[in-house]
């Protein structure tokens, strides 16, 4: 396993496993990577700086997910020190756990949807889903709450304000 630390032209710093430096289709500008995590710099409320590792791409948390990295956007590359690799591996395990949790939740929701769908026509099931969504949204968010600044007078079809 070859782990690299990349600095991108966007300013992002990326830790990842390099799967291939060149792909078989001849795209020499693309690097195939996985387990990609970006280093994020933040400060605590007391001003103490620290770094954390987050998924580089949203929802690409499965350790088998592969991505491509365009060489033209790399401004620096290094081999990370051992202590950073250990932190990266811990972050990758956390990301994988999050992925597994999302998979399980999605499976359970789909299973429930399937159970409901067995006995109902699809249009009725969709109507039920829409009603459930509507009930979960505060009424003022979906009702028309626009007040006209210059309301039209009876019989006035003109769009002119003056």
Backbone bond lengths (Angstrom), bond angles and torsions (degrees), N, CA, C in turn:
res aa  C-N    CA-C-N  psi(-1)  N-CA   C-N-CA  omega(-1)  CA-C   N-CA-C  phi
1 X - - - 1.453 - - 1.530 108.14 -
2 X 1.322 115.23 127.08 1.461 120.78 -179.86 1.533 109.11 -109.19
3 X 1.325 116.78 110.00 1.457 122.14 -179.78 1.524 107.99 -99.61
4 X 1.347 114.92 131.85 1.465 120.08 -179.50 1.519 110.07 -127.95
5 X 1.310 114.18 153.51 1.460 123.53 176.64 1.531 106.03 -113.36
6 X 1.341 116.41 115.32 1.459 121.59 -178.00 1.524 110.08 -110.02
7 X 1.304 115.85 142.09 1.465 122.47 169.06 1.519 105.40 -108.35
8 X 1.341 117.14 122.71 1.457 121.85 -176.80 1.518 110.84 -98.17
9 X 1.321 115.77 162.46 1.472 119.85 -179.09 1.524 112.59 -67.73
10 X 1.317 117.87 -11.94 1.469 122.07 175.89 1.526 111.41 -82.28
11 X 1.340 116.38 -9.97 1.454 121.15 -176.08 1.521 112.10 98.61
12 X 1.321 117.09 -12.72 1.460 120.61 179.50 1.523 110.24 -68.15
13 X 1.317 114.61 146.76 1.457 120.81 172.01 1.516 107.33 -115.14
14 X 1.309 115.35 133.22 1.452 122.25 -170.03 1.515 110.27 -126.94
15 X 1.326 116.04 132.18 1.463 122.43 171.27 1.510 107.04 -111.87
16 X 1.328 116.59 131.61 1.457 118.78 -178.13 1.520 110.58 -160.57
17 X 1.319 114.29 166.18 1.450 121.08 171.90 1.524 107.10 -91.31
18 X 1.314 117.10 129.08 1.462 120.89 176.27 1.526 107.08 -88.57
19 X 1.336 115.42 119.36 1.460 121.21 179.34 1.524 109.49 -85.87
20 X 1.338 116.46 -46.90 1.467 122.18 178.88 1.509 109.80 -147.46
21 X 1.318 115.64 139.19 1.458 120.03 176.13 1.515 110.94 -81.23
22 X 1.318 118.28 -30.07 1.462 123.75 175.97 1.520 106.99 -133.03
23 X 1.327 116.88 137.64 1.466 116.99 176.46 1.530 109.57 -87.99
24 X 1.329 115.40 167.91 1.460 120.99 -175.76 1.526 113.18 -67.86
25 X 1.312 118.14 -20.25 1.459 120.94 -175.82 1.524 112.51 -87.38
26 X 1.307 117.72 5.78 1.453 120.88 174.20 1.515 115.76 86.09
27 X 1.310 118.46 13.08 1.457 120.26 177.46 1.522 108.35 -83.47
28 X 1.304 116.41 86.75 1.455 120.95 -173.82 1.515 113.00 -70.86
29 X 1.333 117.72 -16.02 1.461 120.28 179.67 1.527 112.50 -84.47
30 X 1.322 116.88 -5.80 1.460 120.96 -176.35 1.523 110.86 -106.58
31 X 1.314 115.49 134.22 1.461 122.40 174.25 1.523 106.00 -110.36
32 X 1.323 117.22 129.26 1.467 121.51 178.65 1.530 107.55 -87.41
33 X 1.334 116.15 123.74 1.467 121.62 -177.02 1.520 110.45 -130.91
34 X 1.302 115.73 165.13 1.472 122.38 170.51 1.516 108.49 -152.23
35 X 1.329 115.44 173.07 1.469 122.16 -176.89 1.526 110.79 53.89
36 X 1.321 115.43 43.41 1.468 120.62 -175.49 1.523 111.05 -82.83
37 X 1.324 114.68 130.03 1.467 121.49 177.24 1.519 108.06 -137.47
38 X 1.332 114.79 138.45 1.463 118.44 177.98 1.522 109.22 -98.83
39 X 1.312 114.70 146.26 1.454 121.15 174.61 1.519 107.91 -82.73
40 X 1.320 116.24 127.74 1.461 121.27 -178.50 1.521 108.28 -117.55
41 X 1.326 115.60 124.29 1.467 121.74 179.02 1.521 108.79 -94.84
42 X 1.324 116.63 127.66 1.463 121.55 176.76 1.520 109.11 -142.05
43 X 1.316 114.88 169.54 1.462 121.04 175.28 1.520 108.61 -123.96
44 X 1.327 115.72 146.64 1.455 119.83 175.02 1.527 108.26 -73.92
45 X 1.308 116.72 171.84 1.466 120.23 179.05 1.526 111.96 -63.47
46 X 1.330 116.46 -21.47 1.465 119.99 177.32 1.527 111.50 -90.47
47 X 1.334 117.23 1.13 1.458 120.54 175.61 1.515 115.47 92.90
48 X 1.313 118.01 6.45 1.465 120.69 179.85 1.532 108.37 -80.74
49 X 1.334 117.30 122.37 1.473 119.14 -179.09 1.530 111.73 -79.07
50 X 1.343 115.50 147.31 1.460 120.56 173.26 1.526 109.70 -154.69
51 X 1.315 115.09 162.96 1.465 122.12 179.21 1.513 108.74 -113.84
52 X 1.319 114.69 147.79 1.458 119.95 173.81 1.526 107.97 -136.20
53 X 1.311 115.86 165.04 1.461 121.67 178.87 1.521 109.16 -113.64
54 X 1.307 115.92 130.31 1.462 123.01 -178.84 1.525 108.61 -128.46
55 X 1.329 117.79 158.96 1.474 118.35 174.72 1.534 109.26 -57.57
56 X 1.314 116.31 137.22 1.468 120.44 179.76 1.520 110.33 -69.21
57 X 1.320 117.05 -40.67 1.458 121.28 177.27 1.530 107.81 -118.40
58 X 1.306 115.44 136.91 1.464 121.37 -177.84 1.528 110.08 -59.19
59 X 1.313 115.95 133.87 1.462 125.28 179.22 1.525 113.82 65.62
60 X 1.299 119.24 14.04 1.468 121.85 172.98 1.526 107.12 -101.44
61 X 1.318 115.27 67.28 1.459 121.40 -172.53 1.521 113.47 -105.85
62 X 1.310 117.38 -12.37 1.454 121.47 -179.87 1.525 108.46 -75.22
63 X 1.322 117.51 133.42 1.459 119.32 -176.48 1.528 112.95 -65.50
64 X 1.313 117.13 -15.00 1.471 118.87 178.42 1.533 112.64 -93.60
65 X 1.340 117.60 -5.63 1.470 120.07 177.50 1.523 109.58 -65.58
66 X 1.327 116.08 129.17 1.466 119.64 177.16 1.515 109.43 -108.58
67 X 1.318 115.35 149.78 1.458 123.03 -179.69 1.520 107.79 -136.78
68 X 1.315 115.46 167.21 1.460 118.94 173.23 1.516 108.62 -114.84
69 X 1.299 114.16 148.02 1.453 122.08 178.14 1.521 107.01 -123.32
70 X 1.310 116.65 125.13 1.463 121.43 -179.57 1.522 109.51 -78.28
71 X 1.321 116.54 119.98 1.463 122.06 -179.52 1.526 112.54 -56.84
72 X 1.329 116.31 -29.73 1.460 120.56 -176.29 1.526 112.70 -67.84
73 X 1.333 116.92 -12.31 1.463 120.54 -179.53 1.525 112.65 -105.98
74 X 1.316 116.25 7.91 1.464 120.98 178.20 1.526 108.05 -95.84
75 X 1.331 115.68 124.62 1.465 119.49 177.69 1.523 111.70 -106.74
76 X 1.332 116.49 -13.01 1.452 119.78 177.98 1.511 110.84 -160.08
77 X 1.336 115.79 152.92 1.459 120.56 -179.31 1.522 108.40 -146.79
78 X 1.338 116.19 142.44 1.460 120.46 178.85 1.523 109.19 -149.25
79 X 1.301 115.11 163.30 1.454 121.19 170.15 1.519 106.17 -92.38
80 X 1.343 118.08 119.83 1.465 119.93 -175.51 1.530 111.80 -68.91
81 X 1.329 117.39 150.31 1.465 120.37 176.30 1.531 110.71 -67.01
82 X 1.303 116.44 158.54 1.472 121.96 -176.03 1.522 113.01 -55.30
83 X 1.350 117.43 -41.93 1.465 119.28 -178.04 1.526 111.74 -64.48
84 X 1.343 117.59 -31.55 1.459 120.75 177.50 1.532 110.44 -73.73
85 X 1.316 117.19 -37.14 1.470 121.10 177.12 1.528 110.12 -62.79
86 X 1.326 117.27 -40.16 1.468 120.92 178.76 1.531 110.04 -63.75
87 X 1.334 117.97 -43.83 1.466 121.29 177.36 1.527 110.86 -63.83
88 X 1.330 116.75 -40.16 1.465 121.95 178.11 1.526 110.39 -62.25
89 X 1.339 116.98 -44.15 1.468 120.43 179.40 1.530 111.08 -61.73
90 X 1.341 116.99 -39.97 1.472 120.56 176.36 1.531 110.45 -62.52
91 X 1.328 116.61 -43.56 1.467 120.66 179.70 1.521 110.58 -64.37
92 X 1.321 117.51 -39.41 1.466 121.70 179.45 1.533 110.13 -64.07
93 X 1.330 116.97 -40.89 1.469 120.17 177.01 1.528 110.85 -63.01
94 X 1.341 117.21 -40.10 1.467 121.01 176.37 1.524 110.88 -63.13
95 X 1.349 116.49 -42.59 1.466 120.24 178.80 1.521 110.98 -63.83
96 X 1.342 117.15 -39.28 1.460 120.92 178.25 1.525 110.43 -64.65
97 X 1.313 116.68 -40.03 1.465 120.46 177.86 1.531 110.55 -62.42
98 X 1.319 116.49 -41.89 1.465 120.95 176.80 1.526 110.18 -61.52
99 X 1.329 116.36 -42.71 1.466 120.69 177.73 1.528 110.32 -60.45
100 X 1.324 116.99 -46.61 1.468 120.87 -179.73 1.525 111.14 -61.19
101 X 1.329 116.47 -40.28 1.466 121.42 179.14 1.536 110.24 -63.99
102 X 1.347 116.96 -44.51 1.469 120.27 177.98 1.521 111.18 -62.47
103 X 1.334 116.62 -40.75 1.466 120.93 178.69 1.527 110.89 -60.37
104 X 1.324 115.73 -44.40 1.461 120.86 -179.20 1.531 110.62 -64.25
105 X 1.346 116.70 -45.56 1.462 120.57 179.52 1.527 111.07 -62.31
106 X 1.324 116.18 -42.23 1.464 120.55 179.25 1.522 110.42 -63.94
107 X 1.324 116.63 -42.98 1.459 120.87 178.34 1.522 110.94 -59.37
108 X 1.332 116.48 -45.35 1.465 120.21 -179.20 1.534 111.10 -64.12
109 X 1.340 117.09 -41.20 1.465 120.20 178.43 1.524 110.90 -65.24
110 X 1.318 116.97 -42.81 1.464 120.67 179.58 1.531 110.72 -65.94
111 X 1.319 115.88 -37.87 1.463 120.29 178.35 1.535 109.68 -63.65
112 X 1.337 116.51 -43.65 1.466 120.35 177.51 1.513 111.71 -64.19
113 X 1.326 116.43 -40.87 1.464 121.02 177.34 1.527 110.15 -61.60
114 X 1.318 116.70 -43.03 1.464 121.35 179.72 1.526 110.63 -63.39
115 X 1.325 117.00 -43.38 1.468 120.41 -179.91 1.529 111.08 -61.29
116 X 1.342 116.73 -40.81 1.462 120.10 177.96 1.525 111.19 -68.53
117 X 1.307 116.30 -36.05 1.466 121.59 -174.28 1.520 112.49 -73.35
118 X 1.317 118.31 -20.96 1.459 120.79 -176.64 1.529 112.04 -61.86
119 X 1.327 117.15 -35.80 1.458 120.43 -173.03 1.521 114.28 -105.35
120 X 1.337 118.42 0.50 1.459 120.90 -175.79 1.521 110.45 -127.75
121 X 1.329 115.79 151.44 1.467 117.45 170.64 1.529 110.08 -68.00
122 X 1.292 116.63 151.37 1.466 121.38 -175.64 1.523 111.75 -58.27
123 X 1.330 118.89 -41.49 1.463 120.63 -177.91 1.529 111.18 -61.87
124 X 1.318 117.40 -38.22 1.463 120.89 178.45 1.534 110.30 -68.23
125 X 1.315 116.47 -40.05 1.451 121.24 178.87 1.527 111.10 -64.10
126 X 1.320 117.26 -42.22 1.465 121.38 177.73 1.518 109.98 -63.92
127 X 1.323 117.37 -40.69 1.464 121.34 176.98 1.521 111.53 -60.21
128 X 1.327 116.54 -41.75 1.470 120.80 177.15 1.531 110.60 -62.56
129 X 1.338 116.58 -43.25 1.466 120.09 179.12 1.520 111.07 -62.25
130 X 1.323 117.39 -43.59 1.464 121.30 178.66 1.519 111.12 -62.17
131 X 1.312 116.90 -41.82 1.468 120.50 178.01 1.535 111.11 -63.59
132 X 1.333 116.85 -40.45 1.475 120.26 177.97 1.520 110.80 -63.34
133 X 1.324 116.48 -41.79 1.462 120.36 178.82 1.518 109.82 -64.89
134 X 1.342 116.66 -45.45 1.461 121.14 -178.73 1.523 111.08 -61.00
135 X 1.337 116.81 -38.31 1.462 120.93 179.50 1.522 112.24 -67.68
136 X 1.350 117.09 -27.90 1.467 119.81 -177.82 1.529 112.66 -83.99
137 X 1.343 117.30 -12.49 1.465 121.64 -179.92 1.525 108.17 -96.64
138 X 1.335 118.22 133.22 1.473 119.39 176.37 1.531 110.44 -57.25
139 X 1.329 116.05 136.97 1.458 122.19 -173.10 1.527 112.99 -53.93
140 X 1.327 117.52 -38.55 1.461 120.04 -176.79 1.531 112.32 -67.68
141 X 1.338 118.71 -15.26 1.460 120.72 -179.51 1.529 112.69 -81.37
142 X 1.336 118.07 -23.36 1.452 118.36 -179.75 1.528 113.13 -112.91
143 X 1.321 118.47 -10.74 1.454 119.95 174.99 1.514 109.56 -80.58
144 X 1.321 116.59 152.77 1.459 121.21 179.73 1.520 108.72 -70.39
145 X 1.319 116.05 114.27 1.455 120.08 -179.28 1.528 111.25 -116.69
146 X 1.343 116.56 25.64 1.458 121.22 179.42 1.522 108.67 -88.65
147 X 1.323 116.03 126.68 1.449 121.51 177.79 1.526 107.26 -105.75
148 X 1.330 116.65 126.71 1.458 119.82 -179.34 1.520 109.78 -71.75
149 X 1.316 115.33 133.31 1.448 121.35 179.60 1.526 110.64 -71.80
150 X 1.329 116.35 -42.32 1.462 122.27 179.00 1.526 108.46 -123.56
151 X 1.321 117.84 83.99 1.474 118.93 -178.25 1.528 110.78 -63.63
152 X 1.333 115.80 143.36 1.464 120.97 -179.99 1.519 109.49 -73.21
153 X 1.334 113.42 146.44 1.458 119.43 176.62 1.521 107.99 -84.84
154 X 1.318 116.02 157.77 1.463 120.43 178.65 1.515 110.51 -54.55
155 X 1.332 116.45 130.44 1.459 121.46 177.27 1.520 113.88 83.49
156 X 1.304 119.45 -4.90 1.465 122.38 -178.80 1.527 109.09 -92.76
157 X 1.333 117.38 110.46 1.460 122.18 179.36 1.525 111.47 -99.94
158 X 1.287 117.39 2.53 1.461 122.46 -175.73 1.527 110.54 -74.50
159 X 1.342 114.96 144.87 1.466 121.02 174.77 1.522 111.15 -93.63
160 X 1.304 118.30 3.06 1.453 122.96 -177.39 1.515 110.63 -79.74
161 X 1.317 116.29 133.56 1.458 120.92 -179.57 1.537 110.87 -84.40
162 X 1.316 119.82 -35.34 1.472 122.16 -175.49 1.503 113.17 -84.66
